[in-house]
C-alpha cells in the first residue's frame, strides 16, 4: 500500500503544518513508513506553498509523488497550478469550497467543504480551516485514524490553540463521514457545508 498525498495553498494557511501533522500521525502513531517534502513560492507568506506526504506499509524507495492518490487544494491558484498532476479515475480531489468555487470536471467527482467559513464562524479563526480539511480527509479515505491525528496535533500545535484545533479536527472528521455517506448518490448529495461536484463551474 502506497498513498501519495499533496496539500497545496498559499503561505500562511498552515500547509506545511498540515503535512507535518499527517506525517507524524502516520509514521509515529500508525507505525507506517512516511516521507514528507515541501515547497514554497517566492514569498514565504502569500506565495504558493505545497506539502507532499507519502505513506506506505513498505519501505519508501522514492520520496516524491508518482501518481497522486489525494490532492487537497486550499486556494484557486493551487488547484490550477497542480491540476495537471491530477489523474482521471484515480486522484481524489478535496477542496476548501469557501475559497475554491469554479472546478474542472473530474472523475471521481471533486469533494468540497466550506472549511474556511466553518473555521471563521465556529472557531473565530480562519487558520483552523487546514485542520478541518485534515479531519475530513481522514474520515473520507480511512487511511489515518482520528486518534492518531489528535495525538500528532498534541505534539505539533501550541497549547493555546490545541483544544480548538482538536475540535476543528473532529468537525472536519464529521463532514468527511457525511461525504463518504453521500458519495453513493453523486450530484444529489448536498448539505450546508459539503457537496459532491460533478459539473464544470458548479459551486
N, C-alpha and C positions, 0 to 999 in steps of 0.2 A: 504494500500500500504506500503510494507516494501522493501527497496532496500539495499542490502548488497554489499559493495564495498571494495576490497582490492587493495592497491597500494604498490608495492614492488620493491626494487632495492638494491643499496648499499649506505652506508653512504656518504654524500657529494653530492648526487643528488637532494636534496631538497624533499625527500619523505614525511617527516613529515609536511613540509610546505605545500605541495600539499594537504595532507589530511586536514590540518587545514583550508586552503582556501575553500576547498569544504564544510567542516562542517559549517563554518561561513556563506557561501553563502546560504546554505540550511536552516540553523537554524535561522539566523537573517534576511536575505533578502528574503527568500521564506516562512518564518514563518512555517517551518516544524519541527518535532521532530528529534533530531540528537544525536548520540553517537559516539565518536571517541576514539579509543585506538591505541597504538603504541608499537612497539617492536624494540629493537636494538640488533645487534650481539655483540660479544665480543670486537670489535673495533668500536669506535664511527665513525671514518671515514674509509670507505673502507669495513667495515663489513656488514653483512646482516641487512636490515632495512625494516620495513613494517609499514603501517598505514591502519587501518580498519575504515571505516565510515559506520554507519547505518543511513539511512534516512527513516522516516515514517511520515504518516499523523495521526498516533495514538501514544499514549504513548508507549515508548520502554521498554518492561519488561525484555529483555535480551540484553546486550550491546555488545555481541560478535557475529560474523557471524555463522549462522547455515547452510546456503546454499548460496554460493556466487552467486550474480547476475552479477557481473562485476569484472574481475581481470585485473589489469594494471601492466605489467611487464616491468621494465626498465633495466634488466640485465638477462643473461642466467642463472646465479645461482638462482635468484629469481624465474624464471619460473620453474626450476627443483624442487626447494625446496617446492613450494606451489602448483605444478600441481596436486598432489593427492587430493586437496580440490576443484579442478575444476570439475563441474558436466556436464556430457554429456547431450546435449539437453537443458541446462539451462544457464550456465555461459557464458557471453560474454567475450572474451579474446582480449585485446588490447595491442600490444607490440611496443616497440621502435625498428624498423627494423634495424637501424644503429648498434645496439648492440646485438640484438637477431635475429639470422638468421635461425637456424635449429629448426623447431617447430613440435610437435606431431600433429597427425590428431585430429581434434575436430569438433564437430557439436554443435552450429553454427560455421562456419569457422573462424579461427583466423584473426583478423584485424591488419594490420601492417602499421606504419607510420615512415618515416625517421626523427624522431623528433630531434635526436642529430645532424644529418647532417644539418637540417634546422636551428637549433639554432646556429650552428657554422658559416654557410655560410651567413645567413641573419641577424643575430644579434651579430655575433662575440663573442658569449658567450654560451658555451655548457650547462650551467646551466639553460638556458631558455627552454631546452627540456621538463622539467616537466610541464611547463605552456602550451606548445604546446599540450602535451598529455591531459592536463585538458580540454583545449578548444575542442579538438577532441571528448573526452568523452561526453561533454555536448551536442554537436551538434548531435552526433550519437544516444545517448539514449533519449534525450529530457527531462531528469529528472531535469536539472537545467538550468535556463535562463542565457544567456551570460551576461546580465546586472547585475545579482546577483553576478556572479563571478568577474566582473570588480569592483564592489563595495567592495567585500571581499578583493580583491587584494590591493585596496587603503588603507585598514586598516592593512594589514599584510606585505606589501612589502615596502622597503625603497624608499624614493622619488627619489633617484639617479637612480634606475632601474625601477621605476614604469611605465613609458611610454613604454619602451621596453617590459616590462612584459605584458602590455595590448596588444601591437601589436602582441606579440607571442601568446597570448591567442586567439586573433582574427584569426591569421594564422591557429592555430590548429582547431578552430571552422569551418573555411572554408574547411579544409581537412576532418573533421568529416562529414560535409554535403555531400562531394563527396563520402565518404564511404557509407553513407546512400543511395545515389542515385544509387550507383553501386551494392549494395547487391542483387538486383534483377537478376543480371546475374553473378552468382558465378563462379569464375575461369576466367571469361573474363574481369572483371572489374579491370583495372590496369592503373596507370599513373606514372609519375616520382616519386611521393612521397608517394603514398598509394597503398595498394594491399590487396586483399582478398585471403587468402592462403587456399588451400584445401588439397594439397598432402604433406605427411610427407617429411620434409627436404627441401621443396621448399623455395627458397629465392629470 
